[in-house]
């Protein structure tokens, strides 16, 4: 996939930024089911539930366990602010 078809992704918990990088796709546990995000996605804010956050990053697949918080998507930038976020 071309470099221009990537999103900037940040996964942030109260303790630390647990991931920051570029990704081709992301699947997040929304409060009512899973939600996939690809480059060019419409702007939105989502309430997160508990589950596994999956990121297809430049260095390979990354997985995180998240619980609660919000995810914002705007201009190919995804910010996940979670009450709990740790590598799965």
KANORHU-V458273 format. One record per backbone hydrogen bond with DSSP energy under -0.5 kcal/mol. CO is the residue of the C=O (numbers start at 1). NH is the residue of the N-H. Records with the same first field share a line. If there is no record, write none. Layout:
# KANORHU-V458273
CO->NH, NH
This chain:
# KANORHU-V458273
2->5
3->6
7->23
8->78
9->21
10->12, 80
11->18, 19
12->82
16->13, 18
19->11
21->9
22->58
23->7
24->39
25->56
26->37
27->54
28->30, 35
29->49
30->33
33->30
35->28
37->26
38->41
44->73
46->48, 71
47->31
49->68
51->66
52->54
53->64
54->27
55->57, 62
56->24, 25
57->60
60->57
62->55
63->88
64->53, 66
65->86
66->51
67->83, 84
68->83
69->48
70->81
71->46
72->79
73->44
74->77
76->8
77->74, 79
78->10, 80
79->72, 81
80->12, 82
81->70
84->67
86->65
